[in-house]
């Protein structure tokens, strides 16, 4: 929240679009803690239904949208926030160009994502090395995202890397892997998946206090219109 408020223009009545909002993980705290007028947009009605049921959801305007072809008029928002969205589409430039169109002059785009540099050394790629082949194709580097923003017309493009701790214990991360919570785990074959889980379990057993098991590196790339 602090980084979002630092990167986005100051002032009252900030209108922010959370593009690819999912179940509102960020939309709701942005609205409630930062006081922005937030629109949470996603192409999954199922996700939006879950978002609407959460505490604090009434402060957000929930909207069904195709990120590559937004229905909003030009210059509709002061800021656009995205999290783990661009690598899910074939042509991420289509989304970035739409963001540029619907932002007001002086507006900010802020993209939260795991760049290839961030994820290459994480547990999911160490214990399941077959995932690297898939992610090298679909996951951009920081330089590629920055170039994507500049090509769309954004200025003052820069990136910042944060270390987050989303897992309270190694066992929670392991359970997530068992459920294939990271989409790339659904792409590798079953034998590689089972071998990876075995190695993951052994590592936790031998290194239960390794902080690396709890952390993720996340990049935030921003630009101004």
Phi and psi in degrees as a GROMACS rama.xvg file:
@    title "Ramachandran Plot"
@    xaxis  label "Phi"
@    yaxis  label "Psi"
@TYPE xy
-63.631  -42.7176  UNK-2
-66.8645  -38.8872  UNK-3
-60.6342  -46.6031  UNK-4
-68.0446  -27.3105  UNK-5
-71.9881  -39.1816  UNK-6
-83.482  -25.8916  UNK-7
-90.825  144.502  UNK-8
-55.1985  141.612  UNK-9
-80.6358  160.62  UNK-10
135.987  173.352  UNK-11
-93.1559  161.234  UNK-12
58.4638  40.874  UNK-13
-69.8278  126.341  UNK-14
-101.999  116.054  UNK-15
-118.226  136.055  UNK-16
-103.673  118.75  UNK-17
-94.0025  100.683  UNK-18
-91.2969  124.621  UNK-19
75.4933  46.7288  UNK-20
-71.6961  -18.3256  UNK-21
60.4348  -129.55  UNK-22
-92.5204  16.4295  UNK-23
86.0222  23.1642  UNK-24
-53.288  -38.6708  UNK-25
-105.067  -31.3965  UNK-26
-55.4104  -47.086  UNK-27
-67.9131  -48.789  UNK-28
-66.6455  -31.7017  UNK-29
-62.2137  -43.1856  UNK-30
-68.4955  -44.3854  UNK-31
-83.7675  -34.6465  UNK-32
-93.8739  -33.4867  UNK-33
-99.6392  -15.7685  UNK-34
77.9994  15.7753  UNK-35
-77.0256  156.897  UNK-36
-85.0871  107.201  UNK-37
-107.835  134.224  UNK-38
-110.65  120.777  UNK-39
-98.302  116.039  UNK-40
-116.626  135.754  UNK-41
-153.666  158.251  UNK-42
-96.266  8.09678  UNK-43
-111.807  111.773  UNK-44
-64.2061  -33.0541  UNK-45
-61.8444  -44.6442  UNK-46
-62.3718  -43.9217  UNK-47
-65.4676  -36.3703  UNK-48
-61.8611  -42.4611  UNK-49
-64.9443  -40.1895  UNK-50
-61.8358  -42.8353  UNK-51
-64.0261  -20.9664  UNK-52
-88.8389  -6.71914  UNK-53
-79.2447  155.957  UNK-54
-61.4945  135.431  UNK-55
82.9154  0.983706  UNK-56
-69.3762  -20.7729  UNK-57
-68.3822  -17.5324  UNK-58
-81.924  -5.17547  UNK-59
-109.655  139.905  UNK-60
-91.584  114.109  UNK-61
-93.461  135.194  UNK-62
-143.535  133.069  UNK-63
-83.6656  120.534  UNK-64
-145.762  152.032  UNK-65
-96.0648  116.504  UNK-66
-62.4392  -23.1284  UNK-67
-86.6515  -9.32589  UNK-68
-149.976  72.7106  UNK-69
-70.3365  145.385  UNK-70
-87.4698  -3.951  UNK-71
-74.8515  146.751  UNK-72
-66.0604  165.257  UNK-73
-56.2426  148.067  UNK-74
55.022  51.0283  UNK-75
-94.4531  -22.6563  UNK-76
-131.689  154.119  UNK-77
-86.946  -23.6147  UNK-78
-154.395  150.364  UNK-79
-130.41  130.21  UNK-80
-116.008  136.932  UNK-81
-133.433  146.784  UNK-82
-136.608  120.115  UNK-83
50.1216  49.9671  UNK-84
-110.81  -46.8273  UNK-85
-62.8486  -31.3765  UNK-86
-76.6525  -4.6474  UNK-87
-88.6403  -3.94364  UNK-88
-119.437  155.908  UNK-89
-71.257  -36.0076  UNK-90
-126.188  82.7153  UNK-91
-61.0668  -21.6701  UNK-92
-62.2882  -30.0174  UNK-93
-61.1082  -40.874  UNK-94
-69.1109  -45.9166  UNK-95
-63.3834  -38.3363  UNK-96
-66.4185  -37.567  UNK-97
-65.6481  -38.888  UNK-98
-60.3735  -43.4081  UNK-99
-60.8239  -41.5086  UNK-100
-63.3366  -44.7224  UNK-101
-87.6678  -3.55152  UNK-102
-83.4174  146.832  UNK-103
-79.3142  156.6  UNK-104
-55.0026  132.508  UNK-105
88.1959  -5.07847  UNK-106
-72.189  165.612  UNK-107
-119.047  137.451  UNK-108
-108.043  136.342  UNK-109
-136.72  117.504  UNK-110
-112.763  122.907  UNK-111
-104.952  125.026  UNK-112
-162.59  162.415  UNK-113
-95.0137  107.013  UNK-114
-72.6056  167.725  UNK-115
-59.9646  -36.053  UNK-116
-63.6243  -35.1716  UNK-117
-71.1198  -41.6591  UNK-118
-94.0492  -16.6263  UNK-119
-56.8414  -34.361  UNK-120
-104.348  13.8251  UNK-121
-82.8156  167.571  UNK-122
-56.8046  -38.0296  UNK-123
-63.3668  -30.5861  UNK-124
-93.1051  -24.3459  UNK-125
-71.9289  -46.6074  UNK-126
-85.7466  -18.4798  UNK-127
-125.289  68.9543  UNK-128
-62.1126  -19.1115  UNK-129
-63.7818  -20.0903  UNK-130
-68.5737  -25.3871  UNK-131
-61.3811  -40.5876  UNK-132
-57.6375  -42.0337  UNK-133
-71.1477  -42.9549  UNK-134
-74.3974  -25.5948  UNK-135
-65.3146  -24.668  UNK-136
-80.4471  -40.7353  UNK-137
-105.87  -15.0194  UNK-138
-102.572  121.463  UNK-139
-78.3022  157.616  UNK-140
-83.8114  167.542  UNK-141
-59.4155  -41.8885  UNK-142
-60.7942  -39.0731  UNK-143
-67.0998  -40.4667  UNK-144
-66.5333  -42.7555  UNK-145
-60.9468  -41.2445  UNK-146
-66.971  -36.8223  UNK-147
-60.373  -42.5127  UNK-148
-66.1549  -45.6029  UNK-149
-63.9017  -40.3183  UNK-150
-63.0037  -32.7987  UNK-151
-76.0336  -12.617  UNK-152
117.037  -0.726085  UNK-153
-75.0649  146.124  UNK-154
-112.85  172.125  UNK-155
50.8408  42.7294  UNK-156
-78.2434  129.798  UNK-157
-153.049  162.027  UNK-158
-128.544  150.087  UNK-159
-136.929  135.128  UNK-160
-104.815  129.374  UNK-161
-117.396  151.349  UNK-162
-104.103  117.938  UNK-163
-105.848  156.427  UNK-164
-122.091  83.0209  UNK-165
-83.2364  -7.52537  UNK-166
-114.8  124.984  UNK-167
-73.6922  -19.4686  UNK-168
-157.757  157.839  UNK-169
-59.9129  -32.6113  UNK-170
-64.4471  -34.3205  UNK-171
-66.3329  -41.1039  UNK-172
-65.6261  -40.0969  UNK-173
-61.9992  -42.6383  UNK-174
-62.0776  -37.7207  UNK-175
-62.5886  -41.7002  UNK-176
-63.9797  -39.8834  UNK-177
-60.143  -31.8478  UNK-178
-90.8452  3.05358  UNK-179
57.6271  46.339  UNK-180
-65.6449  -25.0042  UNK-181
-93.5471  124.887  UNK-182
-57.6691  -30.7286  UNK-183
-66.4007  -22.3783  UNK-184
-67.7766  -19.0263  UNK-185
-79.2226  -10.1171  UNK-186
-96.046  -20.8341  UNK-187
-85.1582  161.898  UNK-188
-75.0548  162.679  UNK-189
-64.7498  -37.5743  UNK-190
-66.3873  -39.9732  UNK-191
-65.4163  -38.0639  UNK-192
-63.8587  -46.7733  UNK-193
-66.6769  -38.2016  UNK-194
-63.9027  -40.8923  UNK-195
-62.5269  -42.6994  UNK-196
-61.8208  -40.9172  UNK-197
-61.6451  -45.017  UNK-198
-66.8711  -36.2157  UNK-199
-61.5344  -48.1948  UNK-200
-61.921  -43.0019  UNK-201
-62.7857  -41.4493  UNK-202
-64.0839  -42.6219  UNK-203
-63.055  -41.0743  UNK-204
-61.6458  -38.1978  UNK-205
-87.8501  -20.221  UNK-206
-135.808  59.3177  UNK-207
-65.4645  -17.8118  UNK-208
-109.044  14.9759  UNK-209
-72.2823  115.291  UNK-210
-61.538  -27.7269  UNK-211
-55.7743  -29.8764  UNK-212
-70.9871  -16.0847  UNK-213
-102.273  -13.8876  UNK-214
-109.291  155.716  UNK-215
-133.44  142.116  UNK-216
-91.325  134.715  UNK-217
-130.627  134.607  UNK-218
-100.391  139.406  UNK-219
-117.328  113.969  UNK-220
-110.255  129.471  UNK-221
-127.599  161.305  UNK-222
-155.974  162.159  UNK-223
-117.461  142.144  UNK-224
